[in-house]
């Protein structure tokens, strides 16, 4: 029972620590979105992923 409580506690702390940074916006004012004119493609195991 202690092991399950420790796992649940760790999961809750991890979620609490990670979740606020996942939704954080830019710091300050005057920011503008930048859309570069290029596309990065990476091939891994025969599959191409575009970024």
N, CA, C, O and CB atoms as a CASP TS submission, in Angstrom:
PFRMAT TS
TARGET T0000
AUTHOR 0000-0000-0000
METHOD Language model
MODEL 1
PARENT N/A
ATOM      1  N   UNK     1       0.823  -1.197   0.000  1.00  0.00           N
ATOM      2  CA  UNK     1       0.000   0.000   0.000  1.00  0.00           C
ATOM      3  C   UNK     1       0.871   1.267   0.000  1.00  0.00           C
ATOM      4  O   UNK     1       0.519   2.266  -0.627  1.00  0.00           O
ATOM      5  CB  UNK     1      -0.938  -0.005   1.214  1.00  0.00           C
ATOM      6  N   UNK     2       2.001   1.216   0.704  1.00  0.00           N
ATOM      7  CA  UNK     2       2.878   2.387   0.734  1.00  0.00           C
ATOM      8  C   UNK     2       3.466   2.669  -0.646  1.00  0.00           C
ATOM      9  O   UNK     2       3.648   3.822  -1.036  1.00  0.00           O
ATOM     10  CB  UNK     2       4.004   2.184   1.754  1.00  0.00           C
ATOM     11  N   UNK     3       3.758   1.600  -1.371  1.00  0.00           N
ATOM     12  CA  UNK     3       4.343   1.774  -2.699  1.00  0.00           C
ATOM     13  C   UNK     3       3.360   2.467  -3.637  1.00  0.00           C
ATOM     14  O   UNK     3       3.752   3.348  -4.401  1.00  0.00           O
ATOM     15  CB  UNK     3       4.765   0.418  -3.281  1.00  0.00           C
ATOM     16  N   UNK     4       2.108   2.084  -3.587  1.00  0.00           N
ATOM     17  CA  UNK     4       1.089   2.716  -4.431  1.00  0.00           C
ATOM     18  C   UNK     4       0.939   4.189  -4.056  1.00  0.00           C
ATOM     19  O   UNK     4       0.828   5.045  -4.934  1.00  0.00           O
ATOM     20  CB  UNK     4      -0.272   1.982  -4.294  1.00  0.00           C
ATOM     21  N   UNK     5       0.936   4.488  -2.761  1.00  0.00           N
ATOM     22  CA  UNK     5       0.830   5.872  -2.313  1.00  0.00           C
ATOM     23  C   UNK     5       2.038   6.687  -2.781  1.00  0.00           C
ATOM     24  O   UNK     5       1.892   7.850  -3.160  1.00  0.00           O
ATOM     25  CB  UNK     5       0.707   5.932  -0.780  1.00  0.00           C
ATOM     26  N   UNK     6       3.224   6.085  -2.757  1.00  0.00           N
ATOM     27  CA  UNK     6       4.423   6.784  -3.211  1.00  0.00           C
ATOM     28  C   UNK     6       4.365   7.051  -4.706  1.00  0.00           C
ATOM     29  O   UNK     6       4.758   8.127  -5.159  1.00  0.00           O
ATOM     30  CB  UNK     6       5.674   5.976  -2.872  1.00  0.00           C
ATOM     31  N   UNK     7       3.881   6.092  -5.474  1.00  0.00           N
ATOM     32  CA  UNK     7       3.761   6.269  -6.932  1.00  0.00           C
ATOM     33  C   UNK     7       2.749   7.358  -7.253  1.00  0.00           C
ATOM     34  O   UNK     7       3.003   8.207  -8.107  1.00  0.00           O
ATOM     35  CB  UNK     7       3.347   4.943  -7.615  1.00  0.00           C
ATOM     36  N   UNK     8       1.616   7.342  -6.584  1.00  0.00           N
ATOM     37  CA  UNK     8       0.591   8.367  -6.818  1.00  0.00           C
ATOM     38  C   UNK     8       1.119   9.738  -6.418  1.00  0.00           C
ATOM     39  O   UNK     8       0.912  10.720  -7.131  1.00  0.00           O
ATOM     40  CB  UNK     8      -0.703   8.041  -6.032  1.00  0.00           C
ATOM     41  N   UNK     9       1.800   9.807  -5.280  1.00  0.00           N
ATOM     42  CA  UNK     9       2.375  11.080  -4.835  1.00  0.00           C
ATOM     43  C   UNK     9       3.382  11.621  -5.825  1.00  0.00           C
ATOM     44  O   UNK     9       3.390  12.819  -6.109  1.00  0.00           O
ATOM     45  CB  UNK     9       3.033  10.916  -3.482  1.00  0.00           C
ATOM     46  N   UNK    10       4.229  10.761  -6.351  1.00  0.00           N
ATOM     47  CA  UNK    10       5.218  11.178  -7.346  1.00  0.00           C
ATOM     48  C   UNK    10       4.539  11.666  -8.623  1.00  0.00           C
ATOM     49  O   UNK    10       4.955  12.666  -9.210  1.00  0.00           O
ATOM     50  CB  UNK    10       6.174  10.020  -7.666  1.00  0.00           C
ATOM     51  N   UNK    11       3.499  10.961  -9.049  1.00  0.00           N
ATOM     52  CA  UNK    11       2.773  11.368 -10.258  1.00  0.00           C
ATOM     53  C   UNK    11       2.130  12.739 -10.067  1.00  0.00           C
ATOM     54  O   UNK    11       2.184  13.577 -10.967  1.00  0.00           O
ATOM     55  CB  UNK    11       1.696  10.323 -10.620  1.00  0.00           C
ATOM     56  N   UNK    12       1.530  12.974  -8.920  1.00  0.00           N
ATOM     57  CA  UNK    12       0.878  14.262  -8.646  1.00  0.00           C
ATOM     58  C   UNK    12       1.909  15.380  -8.616  1.00  0.00           C
ATOM     59  O   UNK    12       1.678  16.447  -9.184  1.00  0.00           O
ATOM     60  CB  UNK    12       0.106  14.214  -7.308  1.00  0.00           C
ATOM     61  N   UNK    13       3.047  15.150  -7.959  1.00  0.00           N
ATOM     62  CA  UNK    13       4.089  16.178  -7.910  1.00  0.00           C
ATOM     63  C   UNK    13       4.670  16.455  -9.293  1.00  0.00           C
ATOM     64  O   UNK    13       4.945  17.607  -9.627  1.00  0.00           O
ATOM     65  CB  UNK    13       5.202  15.755  -6.955  1.00  0.00           C
ATOM     66  N   UNK    14       4.856  15.429 -10.085  1.00  0.00           N
ATOM     67  CA  UNK    14       5.375  15.612 -11.439  1.00  0.00           C
ATOM     68  C   UNK    14       4.399  16.413 -12.285  1.00  0.00           C
ATOM     69  O   UNK    14       4.806  17.337 -12.990  1.00  0.00           O
ATOM     70  CB  UNK    14       5.656  14.256 -12.097  1.00  0.00           C
ATOM     71  N   UNK    15       3.125  16.074 -12.225  1.00  0.00           N
ATOM     72  CA  UNK    15       2.116  16.806 -12.992  1.00  0.00           C
ATOM     73  C   UNK    15       2.061  18.260 -12.550  1.00  0.00           C
ATOM     74  O   UNK    15       1.968  19.162 -13.383  1.00  0.00           O
ATOM     75  CB  UNK    15       0.735  16.151 -12.835  1.00  0.00           C
ATOM     76  N   UNK    16       2.118  18.492 -11.241  1.00  0.00           N
ATOM     77  CA  UNK    16       2.049  19.853 -10.711  1.00  0.00           C
ATOM     78  C   UNK    16       3.260  20.667 -11.135  1.00  0.00           C
ATOM     79  O   UNK    16       3.131  21.856 -11.427  1.00  0.00           O
ATOM     80  CB  UNK    16       1.944  19.828  -9.187  1.00  0.00           C
ATOM     81  N   UNK    17       4.426  20.053 -11.173  1.00  0.00           N
ATOM     82  CA  UNK    17       5.647  20.773 -11.544  1.00  0.00           C
ATOM     83  C   UNK    17       5.718  21.051 -13.043  1.00  0.00           C
ATOM     84  O   UNK    17       6.240  22.093 -13.440  1.00  0.00           O
ATOM     85  CB  UNK    17       6.871  19.981 -11.112  1.00  0.00           C
ATOM     86  N   UNK    18       5.210  20.157 -13.885  1.00  0.00           N
ATOM     87  CA  UNK    18       5.329  20.298 -15.329  1.00  0.00           C
ATOM     88  C   UNK    18       4.191  21.108 -15.924  1.00  0.00           C
ATOM     89  O   UNK    18       4.419  21.878 -16.857  1.00  0.00           O
ATOM     90  CB  UNK    18       5.379  18.941 -15.978  1.00  0.00           C
ATOM     91  N   UNK    19       3.014  20.966 -15.435  1.00  0.00           N
ATOM     92  CA  UNK    19       1.818  21.559 -16.025  1.00  0.00           C
ATOM     93  C   UNK    19       1.876  23.079 -16.153  1.00  0.00           C
ATOM     94  O   UNK    19       1.507  23.579 -17.216  1.00  0.00           O
ATOM     95  CB  UNK    19       0.630  21.183 -15.211  1.00  0.00           C
ATOM     96  N   UNK    20       2.309  23.856 -15.155  1.00  0.00           N
ATOM     97  CA  UNK    20       2.306  25.309 -15.351  1.00  0.00           C
ATOM     98  C   UNK    20       3.240  25.777 -16.462  1.00  0.00           C
ATOM     99  O   UNK    20       2.929  26.752 -17.146  1.00  0.00           O
ATOM    100  CB  UNK    20       2.687  25.990 -14.071  1.00  0.00           C
ATOM    101  N   UNK    21       4.375  25.110 -16.659  1.00  0.00           N
ATOM    102  CA  UNK    21       5.293  25.549 -17.706  1.00  0.00           C
ATOM    103  C   UNK    21       4.786  25.187 -19.089  1.00  0.00           C
ATOM    104  O   UNK    21       5.168  25.831 -20.067  1.00  0.00           O
ATOM    105  CB  UNK    21       6.662  24.943 -17.489  1.00  0.00           C
ATOM    106  N   UNK    22       3.942  24.181 -19.199  1.00  0.00           N
ATOM    107  CA  UNK    22       3.438  23.769 -20.499  1.00  0.00           C
ATOM    108  C   UNK    22       2.507  24.811 -21.103  1.00  0.00           C
ATOM    109  O   UNK    22       2.380  24.881 -22.325  1.00  0.00           O
ATOM    110  CB  UNK    22       2.720  22.443 -20.381  1.00  0.00           C
ATOM    111  N   UNK    23       1.854  25.622 -20.275  1.00  0.00           N
ATOM    112  CA  UNK    23       0.884  26.596 -20.757  1.00  0.00           C
ATOM    113  C   UNK    23       1.353  28.033 -20.569  1.00  0.00           C
ATOM    114  O   UNK    23       0.561  28.966 -20.703  1.00  0.00           O
ATOM    115  CB  UNK    23      -0.433  26.398 -20.055  1.00  0.00           C
ATOM    116  N   UNK    24       2.626  28.219 -20.262  1.00  0.00           N
ATOM    117  CA  UNK    24       3.143  29.558 -20.024  1.00  0.00           C
ATOM    118  C   UNK    24       3.240  30.333 -21.332  1.00  0.00           C
ATOM    119  O   UNK    24       3.632  29.784 -22.361  1.00  0.00           O
ATOM    120  CB  UNK    24       4.513  29.491 -19.341  1.00  0.00           C
ATOM    121  N   UNK    25       2.883  31.605 -21.285  1.00  0.00           N
ATOM    122  CA  UNK    25       2.974  32.459 -22.452  1.00  0.00           C
ATOM    123  C   UNK    25       4.292  33.215 -22.443  1.00  0.00           C
ATOM    124  O   UNK    25       5.131  32.996 -21.570  1.00  0.00           O
ATOM    125  CB  UNK    25       1.795  33.432 -22.503  1.00  0.00           C
ATOM    126  N   UNK    26       4.478  34.104 -23.413  1.00  0.00           N
ATOM    127  CA  UNK    26       5.719  34.881 -23.465  1.00  0.00           C
ATOM    128  C   UNK    26       5.816  35.847 -22.286  1.00  0.00           C
ATOM    129  O   UNK    26       4.807  36.328 -21.769  1.00  0.00           O
ATOM    130  CB  UNK    26       5.809  35.655 -24.787  1.00  0.00           C
ATOM    131  N   UNK    27       7.036  36.114 -21.883  1.00  0.00           N
ATOM    132  CA  UNK    27       7.267  37.041 -20.778  1.00  0.00           C
ATOM    133  C   UNK    27       7.444  38.431 -21.356  1.00  0.00           C
ATOM    134  O   UNK    27       8.233  38.623 -22.281  1.00  0.00           O
ATOM    135  CB  UNK    27       8.511  36.624 -19.930  1.00  0.00           C
ATOM    136  N   UNK    28       6.727  39.394 -20.828  1.00  0.00           N
ATOM    137  CA  UNK    28       6.859  40.766 -21.283  1.00  0.00           C
ATOM    138  C   UNK    28       5.863  41.110 -22.377  1.00  0.00           C
ATOM    139  O   UNK    28       4.931  40.356 -22.654  1.00  0.00           O
ATOM    140  CB  UNK    28       8.257  41.012 -21.773  1.00  0.00           C
ATOM    141  N   UNK    29       6.082  42.270 -22.994  1.00  0.00           N
ATOM    142  CA  UNK    29       5.176  42.738 -24.045  1.00  0.00           C
ATOM    143  C   UNK    29       5.965  42.974 -25.328  1.00  0.00           C
ATOM    144  O   UNK    29       7.196  42.943 -25.327  1.00  0.00           O
ATOM    145  CB  UNK    29       4.439  44.036 -23.608  1.00  0.00           C
ATOM    146  N   UNK    30       5.253  43.207 -26.408  1.00  0.00           N
ATOM    147  CA  UNK    30       5.883  43.526 -27.682  1.00  0.00           C
ATOM    148  C   UNK    30       6.344  42.316 -28.471  1.00  0.00           C
ATOM    149  O   UNK    30       7.130  42.461 -29.406  1.00  0.00           O
ATOM    150  CB  UNK    30       7.038  44.414 -27.450  1.00  0.00           C
ATOM    151  N   UNK    31       5.880  41.132 -28.122  1.00  0.00           N
ATOM    152  CA  UNK    31       6.275  39.924 -28.834  1.00  0.00           C
ATOM    153  C   UNK    31       5.459  39.792 -30.107  1.00  0.00           C
ATOM    154  O   UNK    31       4.276  40.133 -30.126  1.00  0.00           O
ATOM    155  CB  UNK    31       6.100  38.677 -27.945  1.00  0.00           C
ATOM    156  N   UNK    32       6.079  39.300 -31.169  1.00  0.00           N
ATOM    157  CA  UNK    32       5.390  39.045 -32.424  1.00  0.00           C
ATOM    158  C   UNK    32       5.710  37.624 -32.875  1.00  0.00           C
ATOM    159  O   UNK    32       6.819  37.130 -32.668  1.00  0.00           O
ATOM    160  CB  UNK    32       5.797  40.082 -33.510  1.00  0.00           C
ATOM    161  N   UNK    33       4.733  36.980 -33.488  1.00  0.00           N
ATOM    162  CA  UNK    33       4.943  35.634 -34.011  1.00  0.00           C
ATOM    163  C   UNK    33       5.841  35.694 -35.236  1.00  0.00           C
ATOM    164  O   UNK    33       5.676  36.557 -36.098  1.00  0.00           O
ATOM    165  CB  UNK    33       3.596  34.960 -34.358  1.00  0.00           C
ATOM    166  N   UNK    34       6.780  34.781 -35.306  1.00  0.00           N
ATOM    167  CA  UNK    34       7.710  34.720 -36.429  1.00  0.00           C
ATOM    168  C   UNK    34       7.490  33.422 -37.185  1.00  0.00           C
ATOM    169  O   UNK    34       7.553  32.339 -36.603  1.00  0.00           O
ATOM    170  CB  UNK    34       9.181  34.834 -35.947  1.00  0.00           C
ATOM    171  N   UNK    35       7.234  33.530 -38.474  1.00  0.00           N
ATOM    172  CA  UNK    35       7.054  32.359 -39.319  1.00  0.00           C
ATOM    173  C   UNK    35       8.204  32.333 -40.320  1.00  0.00           C
ATOM    174  O   UNK    35       8.194  33.099 -41.283  1.00  0.00           O
ATOM    175  CB  UNK    35       5.660  32.379 -40.047  1.00  0.00           C
ATOM    176  N   UNK    36       9.194  31.469 -40.112  1.00  0.00           N
ATOM    177  CA  UNK    36      10.331  31.447 -41.027  1.00  0.00           C
ATOM    178  C   UNK    36       9.936  30.971 -42.423  1.00  0.00           C
ATOM    179  O   UNK    36       8.938  30.272 -42.599  1.00  0.00           O
ATOM    180  CB  UNK    36      11.425  30.556 -40.471  1.00  0.00           C
ATOM    181  N   UNK    37      10.729  31.357 -43.398  1.00  0.00           N
ATOM    182  CA  UNK    37      10.455  30.995 -44.784  1.00  0.00           C
ATOM    183  C   UNK    37      11.015  29.620 -45.132  1.00  0.00           C
ATOM    184  O   UNK    37      10.980  29.238 -46.301  1.00  0.00           O
ATOM    185  CB  UNK    37      11.035  32.041 -45.721  1.00  0.00           C
ATOM    186  N   UNK    38      11.521  28.875 -44.181  1.00  0.00           N
ATOM    187  CA  UNK    38      12.097  27.568 -44.439  1.00  0.00           C
ATOM    188  C   UNK    38      11.424  26.505 -43.584  1.00  0.00           C
ATOM    189  O   UNK    38      10.700  26.812 -42.637  1.00  0.00           O
ATOM    190  CB  UNK    38      13.600  27.588 -44.178  1.00  0.00           C
ATOM    191  N   UNK    39      11.674  25.259 -43.932  1.00  0.00           N
ATOM    192  CA  UNK    39      11.054  24.124 -43.263  1.00  0.00           C
ATOM    193  C   UNK    39      12.149  23.105 -42.948  1.00  0.00           C
ATOM    194  O   UNK    39      12.918  22.730 -43.834  1.00  0.00           O
ATOM    195  CB  UNK    39       9.920  23.490 -44.145  1.00  0.00           C
ATOM    196  N   UNK    40      12.224  22.659 -41.706  1.00  0.00           N
ATOM    197  CA  UNK    40      13.211  21.661 -41.308  1.00  0.00           C
ATOM    198  C   UNK    40      12.586  20.280 -41.421  1.00  0.00           C
ATOM    199  O   UNK    40      11.514  20.027 -40.871  1.00  0.00           O
ATOM    200  CB  UNK    40      13.724  21.922 -39.862  1.00  0.00           C
ATOM    201  N   UNK    41      13.260  19.389 -42.136  1.00  0.00           N
ATOM    202  CA  UNK    41      12.787  18.016 -42.282  1.00  0.00           C
ATOM    203  C   UNK    41      13.854  17.064 -41.762  1.00  0.00           C
ATOM    204  O   UNK    41      15.035  17.206 -42.080  1.00  0.00           O
ATOM    205  CB  UNK    41      12.439  17.699 -43.762  1.00  0.00           C
ATOM    206  N   UNK    42      13.433  16.098 -40.964  1.00  0.00           N
ATOM    207  CA  UNK    42      14.338  15.107 -40.403  1.00  0.00           C
ATOM    208  C   UNK    42      13.841  13.724 -40.805  1.00  0.00           C
ATOM    209  O   UNK    42      12.664  13.402 -40.644  1.00  0.00           O
ATOM    210  CB  UNK    42      14.437  15.241 -38.851  1.00  0.00           C
ATOM    211  N   UNK    43      14.750  12.919 -41.327  1.00  0.00           N
ATOM    212  CA  UNK    43      14.390  11.560 -41.709  1.00  0.00           C
ATOM    213  C   UNK    43      14.959  10.597 -40.683  1.00  0.00           C
ATOM    214  O   UNK    43      16.153  10.623 -40.385  1.00  0.00           O
ATOM    215  CB  UNK    43      14.904  11.221 -43.134  1.00  0.00           C
ATOM    216  N   UNK    44      14.090   9.744 -40.146  1.00  0.00           N
ATOM    217  CA  UNK    44      14.496   8.757 -39.163  1.00  0.00           C
ATOM    218  C   UNK    44      13.736   7.470 -39.454  1.00  0.00           C
ATOM    219  O   UNK    44      12.507   7.463 -39.517  1.00  0.00           O
ATOM    220  CB  UNK    44      14.232   9.258 -37.707  1.00  0.00           C
ATOM    221  N   UNK    45      14.470   6.394 -39.630  1.00  0.00           N
ATOM    222  CA  UNK    45      13.879   5.078 -39.895  1.00  0.00           C
ATOM    223  C   UNK    45      12.976   5.108 -41.132  1.00  0.00           C
ATOM    224  O   UNK    45      11.934   4.452 -41.159  1.00  0.00           O
ATOM    225  CB  UNK    45      13.080   4.601 -38.674  1.00  0.00           C
ATOM    226  N   UNK    46      13.374   5.864 -42.143  1.00  0.00           N
ATOM    227  CA  UNK    46      12.615   5.915 -43.382  1.00  0.00           C
ATOM    228  C   UNK    46      11.401   6.815 -43.346  1.00  0.00           C
ATOM    229  O   UNK    46      10.661   6.881 -44.328  1.00  0.00           O
ATOM    230  CB  UNK    46      12.190   4.565 -43.744  1.00  0.00           C
ATOM    231  N   UNK    47      11.169   7.514 -42.243  1.00  0.00           N
ATOM    232  CA  UNK    47      10.010   8.392 -42.112  1.00  0.00           C
ATOM    233  C   UNK    47      10.476   9.834 -42.014  1.00  0.00           C
ATOM    234  O   UNK    47      11.358  10.144 -41.214  1.00  0.00           O
ATOM    235  CB  UNK    47       9.160   8.010 -40.880  1.00  0.00           C
ATOM    236  N   UNK    48       9.891  10.727 -42.820  1.00  0.00           N
ATOM    237  CA  UNK    48      10.271  12.135 -42.840  1.00  0.00           C
ATOM    238  C   UNK    48       9.296  12.925 -41.966  1.00  0.00           C
ATOM    239  O   UNK    48       8.079  12.818 -42.114  1.00  0.00           O
ATOM    240  CB  UNK    48      10.288  12.690 -44.300  1.00  0.00           C
ATOM    241  N   UNK    49       9.861  13.721 -41.051  1.00  0.00           N
ATOM    242  CA  UNK    49       9.059  14.582 -40.182  1.00  0.00           C
ATOM    243  C   UNK    49       9.414  16.029 -40.482  1.00  0.00           C
ATOM    244  O   UNK    49      10.593  16.381 -40.509  1.00  0.00           O
ATOM    245  CB  UNK    49       9.294  14.249 -38.674  1.00  0.00           C
ATOM    246  N   UNK    50       8.412  16.874 -40.706  1.00  0.00           N
ATOM    247  CA  UNK    50       8.617  18.295 -40.997  1.00  0.00           C
ATOM    248  C   UNK    50       8.365  19.128 -39.744  1.00  0.00           C
ATOM    249  O   UNK    50       7.418  18.885 -38.995  1.00  0.00           O
ATOM    250  CB  UNK    50       7.692  18.759 -42.148  1.00  0.00           C
ATOM    251  N   UNK    51       9.230  20.110 -39.535  1.00  0.00           N
ATOM    252  CA  UNK    51       9.076  21.056 -38.422  1.00  0.00           C
ATOM    253  C   UNK    51       9.050  22.452 -38.952  1.00  0.00           C
ATOM    254  O   UNK    51       8.927  23.403 -38.180  1.00  0.00           O
ATOM    255  CB  UNK    51      10.201  20.903 -37.392  1.00  0.00           C
TER
END
